[in-house]
Amino acid sequence: MDSTQTGGLSGAPLFENSTRVLALLAQQLDGRVPLVGVGGISSAAQAYSKIKAGASAVQLYTAMVYGGIGLAAEIARGLDHLLALDGFNNVAQAVGIEKDLYQ
Ligand SMILES: Cc1cc2nc3c(=O)[nH]c(=O)nc-3n(C[C@H](O)[C@H](O)[C@H](O)COP(=O)(O)O)c2cc1C
């Protein structure tokens, strides 16, 4: 990423770094503050990664430009499926389960 560029950065290039920062915050805060996962989310799998890294909720913007408003429902459905595959009944059970995998 180029920190010298003018204007904002959004979308896919943010995903990895923002997920790592999220996990580091989750490690430090240890559940005391709910975190919102944001940056480069465009799929249920990516939303799930943010949740496992420590997010209690997720936010997306750029992917909606490409995927349309229906993307939110698509991600919610996919997330239900991914949670069920891992044996979880709800998002809360998965929050932060992988936060310690990030350094
Ligand atoms: C055109 C544009 C406008 C935005 N406006 C706001 C805003 O008013 N308030 C805010 O908190 N974030 C705002 N954001 C940040 C997004 O909500 C989001 O945090 C950021 O774009 C990274 O997520 P993304 O990769 O899904 O876009 C804006 C982003 C873009 C691209």
The ligand as an SDF file (V2000), in Angstrom:
LIG
                    3D

 31 33  0  0  0  0  0  0  0  0999 V2000
  -16.8230    7.0230   -1.1590 C   0  0  0  0  0  0  0  0  0  0  0  0
  -16.6630    6.5630    0.2750 C   0  0  0  0  0  0  0  0  0  0  0  0
  -17.3220    7.2470    1.2820 C   0  0  0  0  0  0  0  0  0  0  0  0
  -17.1990    6.8480    2.6170 C   0  0  0  0  0  0  0  0  0  0  0  0
  -17.8490    7.5440    3.5880 N   0  0  0  0  0  0  0  0  0  0  0  0
  -17.7450    7.1670    4.8830 C   0  0  0  0  0  0  0  0  0  0  0  0
  -18.4290    7.8670    5.9130 C   0  0  0  0  0  0  0  0  0  0  0  0
  -19.1420    8.8450    5.6740 O   0  0  0  0  0  0  0  0  0  0  0  0
  -18.2620    7.4540    7.1890 N   0  0  0  0  0  0  0  0  0  0  0  0
  -17.4790    6.3720    7.5170 C   0  0  0  0  0  0  0  0  0  0  0  0
  -17.3560    6.0350    8.6990 O   0  0  0  0  0  0  0  0  0  0  0  0
  -16.8260    5.6790    6.5500 N   0  0  0  0  0  0  0  0  0  0  0  0
  -16.9400    6.0460    5.2650 C   0  0  0  0  0  0  0  0  0  0  0  0
  -16.2530    5.3630    4.2820 N   0  0  0  0  0  0  0  0  0  0  0  0
  -15.4100    4.2420    4.6920 C   0  0  0  0  0  0  0  0  0  0  0  0
  -16.1230    2.9230    4.4580 C   0  0  0  0  0  0  0  0  0  0  0  0
  -17.2740    2.8020    5.2700 O   0  0  0  0  0  0  0  0  0  0  0  0
  -15.1950    1.7300    4.7420 C   0  0  0  0  0  0  0  0  0  0  0  0
  -14.7550    1.7720    6.0880 O   0  0  0  0  0  0  0  0  0  0  0  0
  -13.9860    1.7360    3.8310 C   0  0  0  0  0  0  0  0  0  0  0  0
  -14.3690    2.0710    2.5340 O   0  0  0  0  0  0  0  0  0  0  0  0
  -13.3000    0.3570    3.8250 C   0  0  0  0  0  0  0  0  0  0  0  0
  -14.2400   -0.6910    3.5440 O   0  0  0  0  0  0  0  0  0  0  0  0
  -14.4810   -1.2520    2.0620 P   0  0  0  0  0  0  0  0  0  0  0  0
  -13.1820   -1.8330    1.5900 O   0  0  0  0  0  0  0  0  0  0  0  0
  -15.5860   -2.2700    2.2110 O   0  0  0  0  0  0  0  0  0  0  0  0
  -14.9190   -0.0890    1.2170 O   0  0  0  0  0  0  0  0  0  0  0  0
  -16.3800    5.7390    2.9430 C   0  0  0  0  0  0  0  0  0  0  0  0
  -15.7300    5.0450    1.9100 C   0  0  0  0  0  0  0  0  0  0  0  0
  -15.8590    5.4370    0.5900 C   0  0  0  0  0  0  0  0  0  0  0  0
  -15.1400    4.6630   -0.5000 C   0  0  0  0  0  0  0  0  0  0  0  0
  1  2  1  0
  2  3  1  0
  2 30  2  0
  3  4  2  0
  4  5  1  0
  4 28  1  0
  5  6  2  0
  6  7  1  0
  6 13  1  0
  7  8  2  0
  7  9  1  0
  9 10  1  0
 10 11  2  0
 10 12  1  0
 12 13  2  0
 13 14  1  0
 14 15  1  0
 14 28  1  0
 15 16  1  0
 16 17  1  0
 16 18  1  0
 18 19  1  0
 18 20  1  0
 20 21  1  0
 20 22  1  0
 22 23  1  0
 23 24  1  0
 24 25  2  0
 24 26  1  0
 24 27  1  0
 28 29  2  0
 29 30  1  0
 30 31  1  0
M  END
$$$$
